[in-house]
Amino acid sequence: MTALLASAGAEPQILKPVAALPAHIAGSFQDLSACQQSSSGDYFIFDRRAHSVYTFKPDAEQARKLIEIGAEPGRILDPSAFDLAPDGAFVVADAPRSTPRIQVFLSSGSTVSGFFLQGRSVPRVVLRNLVLSGIGAIEYTGRSILLNQPELGVLASEYGTDGRTIRSFGELRRTGHENDANVHAALNSGLIVVNPRGGYYFVFLAGVPVFRKYDAAGRLVFERHIEGPELDDFIANLPGTWKRHRTDEGELPLVLPSVLAAAADGRGNLWISLAVGTTFVYDETGEKRRAVQFRAAGPISPTAMTFTPAGSLLVTPGCYAFPTGT
């Protein structure tokens, strides 16, 4: 274990996959945006570009489509986020007619519930050639749904599966752009991560890389800057202005991310995939313990990460499973 807990100045540890989707299955998706595994061992694939959700068993010859494209209930249109509960139930955030909607599905694809949110879906963060609009982060506990909604003045909002607001928590961070509501919201966009040991992490997507830890009641425990030699040049060159993108809502700033993905393992360690191509691992006290890089046929910068029931780390692109050593 000592060798795995690399010092902050050490070279990133290289991790290679122990499993991957069969090539003919992985190649059948237009945009394999998220890959997660339920407690039964079944895999669920969110294909954002195809407006679809698929499932397949490890020994299956092909994936089975569960959710089709469409604006009506039980289908999805312009989806932006997906999350899976351990029992295989899942949620999808989409935006028919630019109106944010959350739907809850059983593992069979049957609809449990759905509800619309106030406001309109607007672009905030650019990930490679993809403009992330609407709900960019969603976390499904199996009982409730956690969303990042900085436009409401909070980092996290928790809803029941019936759309009832349960609570909100997390103060927005100061950005220096409080007079520009769209930039301020973009720099407060982030990923909500349930800590299996209790409470939550919040990882800011854009601007200076930072994460926070909250307890189960939503009280701030600590805030940590994400730092390391891999990030020095990136942070030194962070922009103060952004190009504008013309939309039906007017000209909006398109902000590049500093963070691509985040997930917490069974020990409460927080894994953060950075835009520079390295992933940092922090323990529950906020201390950085490892810097890792993922490689398969070539380097992989994870844009989505989750942990399997057995403790492997599933990443996309590619739906590769990596050992964690934890």
N, C-alpha and C positions, 0 to 999 in steps of 0.2 A: 504493500500500500504506500510505503514511503516514496517509492519511485514515481507513483502516479500523482502525488501531491507536489507538482512541480512548482518551483519558485517563480515569482513574477517575472524575473529576467531570463528564465530559461527559454530555449526554443520550443515552439508549440509541439505537442505530441501528435504524431500522425496516427489516425484511426482508420482501419480498413474494414469494409463490411463483412458481416458473417452470414448475411442472407440478402436476397433482393427479389423483386418481382420477376417472374419469367419475362424475357424480352418481348415475346409476342403479346403479353398482357399489358406491360408498361407502354408499349408502342401503340396501343389501341386508343389511348386517351389523347384528347386535343391539348389539355392543360391540366396535368396531374398536380393540382394545387394543394391537396392534403391527403395524407395516407395515415389511417389509424387502425388499431386492432382492438377488438372487444375481448372481454374475459373468456368468451367461448373460442377464441382463436380466429374468428372471421375478420377479414380486412374490409374496411370501408374507404372508398376513394371519392373524393370531391373533385369534379372536373369543372372548374369555373367557366372556361370558355364554352363548353358544351351545355352549360346550365343543367348539370346532371349529377346524380350520386349513384355509385355502383358498389356492389359487394362481391366478394369471392372467398371461397374456402382455400386453404393452403394447397390442397390437392386438386383443385378445380382446373379445368382446361381453359375456361374463359370467365370473365367477370359478368355479373348479372346486373342490369340496370334497374335501380329501385325508383328513382325520381326522374321524371321527364321535364323538358322545358315547357313553360306555360305560366300565364299570369293567374290562373284560377287556383283556389286552394288545393293543396296536394301536389302542386307543381312549383317550379322555381323559375324566376326570370331576373336576369342581371344579378346573380348572386355575388356576395362579397366575402362571406365567412361561413365556416362550418366547424362543428365540434361534436365529439362522440362521448357518450357516457359509457361506463364499463359494461353495462348490460346490452349495449348495442343500440339503444335509443340515441337519436341525434337531432341536432338543430341546424337550420340553415337560415342565414340572413340574406334576403334578396331585396329588390326594389322595383316591383312592377309600377309602371308609370311614375318612376322616380320617387315613390313613397316607400320608406324603409319598412320592411315586414320581417317578422320572426315566425318560423314554423317549427313545430316539434313533431318528430316522426318516430314510430317504433322501428325496430331492426328489420321488420318485414317491409318497410316502406309505407305502412298505413299512417295516416295523419292523426295525431293526437290533439293538436291545437294550433292556433295561429292568431297573430294579432299585428296590427299596424302601429307604428310609432309616429309621433308628431314630427313635423318638419319634412324636408326633402333631402334626397340623397345627393351630396355634392362631393366632387373630387378633392382630396387633401394631400395624399402622398403618392409619389411615383416610384414604382418598383420595376426597374429595367424598362421594358416597353409597356408596362401595365399601369394604368391610372387607377389607384384604389379609391373607390367612391363608397359612400354609405357607411355601414357598420364595418369597420376594419378589423375589429377584435371581438370575439365572442367566446365565452367559457360556459359550458353546460355541466352542472354538477349532478344532473339526474333529477334534481328537485327544483332548481332555480337556474336562471340565466343571467350571466354577468356581461354587461356591455360597457365599452368605453364611449362616453358621450360628452366630450369636453364642451360642446356647444351649450350644454345645460349648466355649465359652471362646476362640474365635478369630473373626476377621473373615472369613476365606476358607478354604474347603476345596476341594481339587482331587481329582476322581475320574476314573478311566478310564471309558470307555464301557461297561465290564463291571461297574461299581460298585466296583471296587477303589480303595481310598483311596491316593492318590499322596502327598499332603502337605497341610499346613495352614500358614497364616501370618497375621500381623497381630494384634497385641495389642489387646484391647478397650480403648476409651477410658474414662477415669474419668467417671462420671456423677453421683455423689453419691447414687445410688439402688442401690448395690450390695446393700443388704439386701432389695430388692424385685427378685427375679430377672426378672420379666416386664417391669418398667419398664426395668431395666438392659439387657435384650435388645432392647427396642424402640428405645432410644436408641443401640444399636450395630447396628441394621439399616442396610443400605446397598447401594449399587450397585457391583459389580465391573466395571471397564472395562479391557479389554486395550488397551494403548498400542501402536499399530502400529510405533512406534520401539523397542519392547522394554519389558518390565515391565508394570506395572499401576497403575491408579488405583483408589482406594476412596473413594466419596463417601457420607458419612453422610446417611441419609434424614431423620432427625428431630432435634430439639434444636438446639443451636447449630450453624449450618452450617459444616462442616469437610470438607476432603478430604485424602487422603494419596497419596503416590507411593511405589510399591515397585519394586525392580529385578526382573529375571527370576528371581532366586533367592529372592524373597520378603522381601528385607531392606528396611526402611524407609529411604527417601531423604530425604523431608521431609514435614512436615504444614503445611497452610495454613488459616487461618480465611477463610471466604468473607464478604467485607465490602463495603459500598458504601452510599451514601445511600438506595438503594431498599430496603435491608434494616434500616435503623436502627430504625424503629418496630416492625417484626416481631420483631427480636431483643429489644428492650426489653420486649415483652409476651409473651415465651415463658412458658408455664405451668410451675408446679412440681408441680402435681397434675393428675390426669386422671380423667375419668369412667370408671366401670367398666362392662363389658359382661358380662352373664351368659351363660356357655357351659357345655357339658358338662364343661369343664375347671375350672369355677369362675368367679369374677368376675375378668376380665382388663382391664387398662387399654387404652384405645384412644387412640393417640397420633397427633396430626396431623403431617403431614410438613412439613419446611422445604424439601426438594428433591423435585422430581417426576420428573426424568429426567437422564441424563448419557450422553455419548458422546465418543469421541476421533476426531479427523480424521486424515488421512494424515500430517500434520506433527507429530502428537503433541499438538496443542492439545486441551485438555479443555473441553467445552461442558457447562454445568450449568444446567438449567432449574429455576428457583426458584419456590416457592409464591406469591411476590409478583407473578408474571407477567413477570419479566425473566430473560433468560439471560445468564450471565457466561461469558466465554471466557478460559481461562488457558493460558499457554504451558508448555513443558516444564520451565522453571525455577520455575514456580509464580507467575509475575507475571500479574496480570490485564491483559488486552490489549483486551477489548471488552465492552460491554454492549449486548445486542440485544433487540428485541422483534419477534415474528412476527405478521403480519397477513395475513388473506385477506379473507373477507367481513367479519370482525371480528377482534379480538385473539385470539391463540391462545397458550395456556400448554401447551407440549408435556408430555405424560405418558409419551412414549416417543420416543427419537431414535436413528437410526442413519445411517450414511453410505453412499451408493450407490457402486458401483465407479467412477463418473465424478466423485465428490467432492461431489455435492449432499447436503444434509441432509434426510432423510425424517423427518417428525414425525407423531405422532398426538396429538389426534384429527384425522381427515380424510385422513391419508396425503398430505400436501402435501410437495413437494420445494422446498427453498429454496437459493438460492446462498449460498456461504460466504465468498467473497472471499479464500480462503486457497490 
